Amino acid sequence: MSFSHRDPGTPEAVWRAAIDDRDLAPLDEDVERLVVVAAHPDDETLGAGGLMARTARRGVPVTVLIATDGEGSHPGSPTYTPARLAALRRREATEALARLGGTIRTVFLGLPDGRTDEHRDTIRAAVRDAVLTGGSARESADASPAGDALVIAPWTGDGHRDHRVVGEVVAGVCDELGARSRFFPIWLWHWGLPADAPWDDLEIVRLDASSTAAKDAATRAHRSQTEPLSAAPGDEVMLHAGMQSHFDRPFEIFVRPSRSAPSLPQEFFDAFYDRNGDDPWGFDSRWYEQRKRAATLASLPRRRYRSGLELGCSTGALTAQLAERTDHLLALDIADAPLAAARRRLGDRADVRLERAALPHEWPTGTYDLIVLSEVGYYWSEADLVAAVGRMTSSLTPDGHLIACHWRHPVAEYPLSGDRVHAALAAEKTLTRLVLHLEDDFLLEVYAGPSARSVAVETGILA
């Protein structure tokens, strides 16, 4: 599933009706410092321009961090080089923020557009500094408590990789420092429908006439996005009138951080294997597991893969069969006991590595043309699931396949359901679903990277 900025998108009338039907809680604006983090110039204005105008008007310090210069917005432009477009978009952001409030402090990080995932540490350091000091040059001993700050960033579920990365980094910094965070959708309003919105976690800021006018003026300052660069092909408008209508509202909407249960720790699995032995789920003894494994392997679109990554290999029952389909396979698990059982099963095969890792935080390096997520995702918190989806898509080669299979019945100890795991994968707009197998008991899907093809096309049956 993917979307384009050229698509007509969901009409604003559909969203407005859905929002009007709900009584959304107001965002608490009583803060001593506002920090807004954007992936690209204009994100901050579209997502939180009204809030910034209101906050600056009250005399509250506002700091804006812009991670990239957005030079990738028009990759086919015949009139603007990336460097020239980056300089233009910086000027536009500076003008826009001046229209929102003359006291707003802006920091441009200048990271490469589309590659924020490679620069998480830089973003993290800048966000941390802004949260603690407002981005000033004060010594850390004079820094204000982080709890006084409200940090606003792009929503991780927005369907744009840079938005997701920046949102994940901000969420991590705020958890570490105890700062309050909220997240603004941008592209959700374009590609999504009301059923895709996390309504239980939404808050609203209702804008007065002055704030609405300031946001409108600031949005118009981003001319490279709201107007064509020229009449030439490749210079088309990025934010067409339908898209812009989502930000002409007399309100702004923000997403609260998820309040789901935490991920299950290593201690949970250590105790589980201590109680239940080497085959606690009956991987070797139950027909259900044998059949599901056969369905999983049969759904793989390619006969053989160069490099495979299995997330949560347990005792290695599936690992042993994946090894026959891959040149090299890295299999990870959080606990030592199942890894020991997997080593006994696999022996000393040179083409298989078994390693312990607490996913998604201890993520392996490299890229893989096969990633297997089988009966693992529901052990994670909502935030860790979002992070894992991002890491999987970053680790998947352009022609790669991601296969996911999960039990669908509720388990009291698990933070999430199998269906929720697959919903998070379906919401990742860089992935295209190739296979869907749905039963009462389990859900099996195969997703493809941007250049993967159907089996018929890949094997020459179709051109």
Secondary structure, 3 states (H helix, E strand, C coil): CCCCCCCCCCCHHHHHHHHHCCCCEECCCCCCEEEEEECCCCHHHHHHHHHHHHHHHCCCCEEEEEEECCCCCCCCCCCCCHHHHHHHHHHHHHHHHHHHCCCCEEEEEEECCCCHHHHHHHHHHHHHHHHHHCCCCCCHHHCCCHHHEEEEEECCCCCCHHHHHHHHHHHHHHHHHCCEEEEECCCHHHHCCHHHCCHHHEEEEECCHHHHHHHHHHHHHCHHHHCCCCCCCCCCCCCCHHHHHHHCCCEEEEECCCCCCCCCCHHHHHHHHHHHCCCCCCCCCCHHHHHHHHHHHHCCCCCCEEEEEEECCCCCHHHHHHHHHEEEEEEEECCHHHHHHHHHHHCCCCCEEEEECCCCCCCCCCCEEEEEEECCHHHCCHHHHHHHHHHHHHHEEEEEEEEEEEECCCCCCCCCCHHHHHHHHHCCCCCEEEEEEECCCEEEEEEECCCCCCHHHHCCCCC
